[in-house]
Amino acid sequence: MPLRVFVAGATGVVGRHLLPELRRAGHHVTALARREDTAAGLRGVDGVVVADMMDPGALRRVVTEAAPDVVVHQASAFSDTDANAGMQRTARLRETGSRHLVEAAIEAGARRVVVQSMADAYVPNGHDVLDEEAPLWTEAPGYWGELVRSVAAMEETVLTHAEIDGVALRYGALYGPGTEYASDGSMHRRVCGSALPLVEDGIGLMSFTHVDDAAGAVLEVLDGVEPGAYNVVDNEPAESSEWLPTYARMGGGPAPLTLTPEQARAQLDWLTVHQLTEQRGATNFRFRETAGWRPVWPSWREGFAALFDLWPG
Ligand SMILES: NC(=O)c1ccc[n+]([C@@H]2O[C@H](COP(=O)([O-])OP(=O)(O)OC[C@H]3O[C@@H](n4cnc5c(N)ncnc54)[C@H](OP(=O)(O)O)[C@@H]3O)[C@@H](O)[C@H]2O)c1
């Protein structure tokens, strides 16, 4: 059944993939841009509106006018050139901006809100690959802890509100065209500039999500699927010692150097060391079972190869 869908974060990496998919599926789409200049680039939708999610009054006006059945939240600020500032701005957006959006959605009579969340925010202990029951690491150090607490607050707002059905899509590391893993992205520069080494005995696991799958997951949960949190990741969580050299080779960079744990702690930021040495992967079992979802990109191997026009292997 065609639905009226309101998309926040429409100008972002996931948003740009999502809008044409929604239209192709026959839905009526209103796209939110934060600024007039970025709004001008949004085409092929039924309506474009401008508001900052940190401004509750402006947001309420545009959501009410759009009268959506479903509100989708794909806004973040990770693309900020300063990574820590980006995490802080994303944390404020997730905690406060999400609350504004849910309030606006309820006032406008929407029945479902779908938000972008994270599958790499779990406490890194226990099993290798974690499901949605694992606790979020709200006590993590520094900006990461701040970000995880904001994610927990956002999910609490969305998943426990009696007046709406809430769905949190917990994405893994987002890769694909337009992301930091693309050949003009910051991860590519880091790896090819030998600025992302391996750590001796590092057993950090990364779960990846291709942007096509990040967008496709939204279409799966617009209607019918049980409210709740779902890991939206590929089928192959990968150790850093596996994905990083593969990415470097496919991306045309040098093989990564290897640091001792002491060297890594002295030379790299806390989050990078955490990701390389102790982060756990996530399983998509719940989403597969509940929604029948299957990733278009089941393994990062094929996804990375496609990024660089190569055959996987
Ligand atoms: N999403 C993740 O979990 C994640 C994690 C780590 C790294 N990354 C990387 O970060 C890059 C960005 O990916 P992304 O899709 O998350 O973000 P993005 O492409 O930067 O998109 C974010 C969207 O949110 C909007 N937005 C930001 N602040 C807003 C506000 N206050 N009110 C309304 N809208 C607002 C942006 O609008 P404007 O265009 O106006 O700013 C944009 O449409 C990619 O390279 C990705 O690989 C993403």
The ligand as a Gaussian input file, in Angstrom:
#p B3LYP/6-31G(d) Opt

LIG

0 1
 N       25.915000       6.888000       9.778000
 C       26.863000       6.290000      10.495000
 O       26.605000       5.530000      11.436000
 C       28.307000       6.594000      10.209000
 C       29.270000       6.301000      11.172000
 C       30.611000       6.607000      10.912000
 C       30.953000       7.176000       9.713000
 N       30.008000       7.412000       8.786000
 C       30.426000       8.024000       7.522000
 O       30.035000       9.358000       7.566000
 C       29.699000       9.804000       6.259000
 C       28.318000      10.388000       6.348000
 O       27.298000       9.397000       6.323000
 P       25.814000       9.623000       6.852000
 O       24.860000       9.113000       5.861000
 O       25.721000       9.101000       8.232000
 O       25.681000      11.184000       6.945000
 P       25.586000      12.324000       5.812000
 O       25.767000      11.797000       4.463000
 O       26.486000      13.424000       6.263000
 O       24.077000      12.754000       5.957000
 C       23.594000      13.325000       7.096000
 C       22.280000      14.003000       6.787000
 O       21.790000      14.572000       8.002000
 C       21.405000      15.903000       7.759000
 N       21.490000      16.705000       8.978000
 C       22.583000      16.896000       9.747000
 N       22.263000      17.735000      10.772000
 C       20.947000      18.035000      10.639000
 C       20.040000      18.839000      11.375000
 N       20.425000      19.492000      12.478000
 N       18.768000      18.947000      10.946000
 C       18.354000      18.280000       9.825000
 N       19.172000      17.493000       9.088000
 C       20.453000      17.379000       9.487000
 C       22.369000      16.383000       6.704000
 O       21.917000      17.558000       6.118000
 P       22.982000      18.617000       5.496000
 O       23.326000      18.039000       4.150000
 O       22.263000      19.884000       5.423000
 O       24.152000      18.667000       6.453000
 C       22.383000      15.162000       5.787000
 O       21.240000      15.126000       4.984000
 C       29.825000       8.604000       5.335000
 O       31.062000       8.642000       4.689000
 C       29.782000       7.432000       6.288000
 O       30.530000       6.332000       5.782000
 C       28.677000       7.189000       9.024000

